[in-house]
Amino acid sequence: MPETIMNLTSGRAPRLTDPFTDSLLLICRLLVCRGEGRLRLAYAEKDETMDFDPEAQEHLKLDGKRLGRDIRVYGFMGRLSAVGEGTALGCFAEEILAPLKVARPEAFTATLPAIRKLSLFLVEELQQDWVNLWAEEN
């Protein structure tokens, strides 16, 4: 079942960025590995087709439909001092993680340890809240 990064990204190798963006991309790749063919990390594709879109970067697709924003946009949001990783993680959770918790619960549950580790990007006071938010019984 192991797939290479090239297979997970439509044959285009992504470039590494900052640790926060790389962590979000890693979670997307883990979700794809557990998504039983319904999830795919797309690169430079339009929303509901595989047509080339030079404006798009990496984004997650469920059953061929885009989820959330370009992953690098979340990373950029995290680097903005006025926004920070907390707001970016909130958007990532609302736009990608919450829908997948319902649509692909097996993939979501298998990825929970990595999702919880995103707490390291939050201020100390919020780290345990993030971990608790993604407790398996929730």
C-alpha positions as CSV (number, residue, x, y, z in Angstrom):
1,M,0.0,0.0,0.0
2,P,2.9,2.5,0.4
3,E,2.7,5.2,-2.2
4,T,5.5,7.6,-3.2
5,I,5.1,11.3,-2.9
6,M,5.1,11.5,-6.7
7,N,2.0,9.2,-6.8
8,L,0.3,11.3,-4.1
9,T,0.8,14.6,-5.9
10,S,-0.3,13.8,-9.5
11,G,3.3,13.1,-10.6
12,R,4.7,16.5,-9.7
13,A,7.1,16.6,-6.8
14,P,6.4,19.4,-4.3
15,R,9.1,21.6,-3.0
16,L,9.7,21.8,0.7
17,T,8.8,25.0,2.5
18,D,8.7,26.1,6.1
19,P,8.1,23.5,9.0
20,F,4.4,24.6,9.4
21,T,3.5,24.2,5.8
22,D,5.5,21.0,5.6
23,S,3.5,19.6,8.5
24,L,0.2,20.5,6.9
25,L,1.3,18.8,3.6
26,L,2.4,15.7,5.6
27,I,-1.0,15.4,7.2
28,C,-2.6,15.7,3.8
29,R,-0.3,13.0,2.5
30,L,-1.1,10.7,5.5
31,L,-4.8,11.3,4.8
32,V,-4.4,10.3,1.2
33,C,-2.6,7.1,2.1
34,R,-5.5,6.1,4.3
35,G,-8.2,7.6,2.0
36,E,-8.8,4.3,0.0
37,G,-8.6,6.1,-3.3
38,R,-11.1,8.8,-2.5
39,L,-8.6,11.4,-1.4
40,R,-5.8,12.9,-3.6
41,L,-3.3,15.7,-3.1
42,A,-3.6,17.6,-6.4
43,Y,-1.2,20.2,-7.8
44,A,-2.1,23.0,-10.2
45,E,-5.6,21.6,-10.9
46,K,-9.0,23.2,-11.2
47,D,-11.6,22.5,-8.5
48,E,-13.7,19.7,-9.9
49,T,-11.5,18.6,-12.9
50,M,-8.0,17.6,-13.4
51,D,-7.5,20.5,-15.9
52,F,-4.4,22.6,-15.4
53,D,-4.8,25.7,-13.3
54,P,-1.5,27.7,-13.1
55,E,-2.9,29.7,-10.1
56,A,-3.5,26.6,-8.0
57,Q,-0.9,24.9,-5.9
58,E,-1.3,21.8,-3.7
59,H,-4.8,21.1,-2.4
60,L,-6.6,18.1,-1.2
61,K,-9.4,16.6,-3.3
62,L,-12.1,14.3,-2.0
63,D,-13.9,12.3,-4.7
64,G,-12.5,14.8,-7.3
65,K,-13.7,17.9,-5.5
66,R,-11.4,20.4,-3.8
67,L,-11.4,20.7,0.0
68,G,-10.4,24.0,1.6
69,R,-7.7,26.3,0.2
70,D,-4.3,25.7,-1.3
71,I,-2.2,24.1,1.5
72,R,0.5,26.7,1.0
73,V,-2.1,29.4,1.7
74,Y,-2.6,28.0,5.2
75,G,1.2,28.0,5.6
76,F,1.4,31.6,4.5
77,M,-1.4,32.5,7.0
78,G,0.7,30.8,9.7
79,R,3.7,32.9,8.9
80,L,1.8,36.2,9.1
81,S,2.6,37.7,12.5
82,A,-0.9,39.3,12.8
83,V,-2.6,35.9,12.1
84,G,-0.2,33.3,13.3
85,E,-0.5,29.5,13.2
86,G,-3.6,29.5,15.5
87,T,-5.9,31.1,13.0
88,A,-4.4,29.1,10.1
89,L,-4.9,25.9,12.1
90,G,-8.5,26.9,12.8
91,C,-9.2,27.4,9.1
92,F,-7.4,24.1,8.2
93,A,-9.5,22.3,10.9
94,E,-12.8,23.8,9.7
95,E,-12.2,23.5,6.0
96,I,-10.4,20.2,5.7
97,L,-10.2,18.2,9.0
98,A,-13.9,18.5,10.1
99,P,-15.3,17.5,6.7
100,L,-12.9,14.5,6.5
101,K,-13.9,13.4,10.0
102,V,-17.3,12.8,8.6
103,A,-16.5,11.7,5.0
104,R,-13.5,9.5,5.6
105,P,-13.5,8.7,9.4
106,E,-11.0,5.8,9.0
107,A,-8.4,8.1,7.3
108,F,-9.1,10.8,9.8
109,T,-8.7,8.5,12.8
110,A,-5.5,7.0,11.5
111,T,-4.0,10.5,11.1
112,L,-5.0,11.7,14.6
113,P,-1.6,11.4,16.2
114,A,-0.1,13.7,13.5
115,I,-3.0,16.1,13.7
116,R,-2.5,16.4,17.5
117,K,1.2,17.2,17.0
118,L,0.2,20.3,15.2
119,S,-0.4,21.7,18.7
120,L,3.4,22.4,18.8
121,F,2.8,25.4,16.5
122,L,0.4,27.0,19.0
123,V,1.1,29.2,22.0
124,E,1.5,27.1,25.1
125,E,-1.8,28.0,26.5
126,L,-3.7,26.6,23.5
127,Q,-1.7,23.4,22.9
128,Q,-3.7,21.1,25.2
129,D,-7.0,22.6,23.9
130,W,-5.9,21.5,20.3
131,V,-5.1,18.0,21.5
132,N,-8.4,17.8,23.4
133,L,-10.3,19.0,20.4
134,W,-9.0,15.9,18.5
135,A,-9.6,13.4,21.2
136,E,-10.8,10.1,19.7
137,E,-14.1,10.2,21.6
138,N,-15.1,13.6,20.1
